């Protein structure tokens, strides 16, 4: 596996390939579970990422219970959560230390995943960052933005938090 050859410790898995399969059935989640088990056998930490509103599956914390019980970890994408009307802090409340990675961006309920600047959407990023501190989060927080202006705006807002 290339991830291991590159010295990766974690692998981020976007379960789009099953969520978008015509005629999706719950039994197909076993395919994701096979991928999770394969990663673990390779000594990698498999992290499933919650998906945005454009995808009809794997958007809410409840949809990840099965995988976490079977050994998967999570990547919480705050903007993806916002697009489906989920408070991203709900993932932290439900899974705590099972969250290994964060993609920090803003989003709007019912809208596409457009990577808004923090504070320009529906994510309460201050609440989310406080929750990360509360659970003593030790993973990476990746800022995801599509333009330099959005990144600068977000960084300026984050400076007030820090």
Secondary structure, DSSP 8 states (H G I E B T S, - for coil): -HHHHTT-SEEEEETHHHHTSTT--GGGHHHHHHHHHHHHHTT-EEEEE---TTSSSS-SGGGGHHHHHTT-EEEEEHHHHHHTT--THHHHHHHGGGEEEEEE-B--TTS----B-TTSSS--HHHHHHHHHHTT--SEEEE--SSHHHHHHHHHHHHHH-
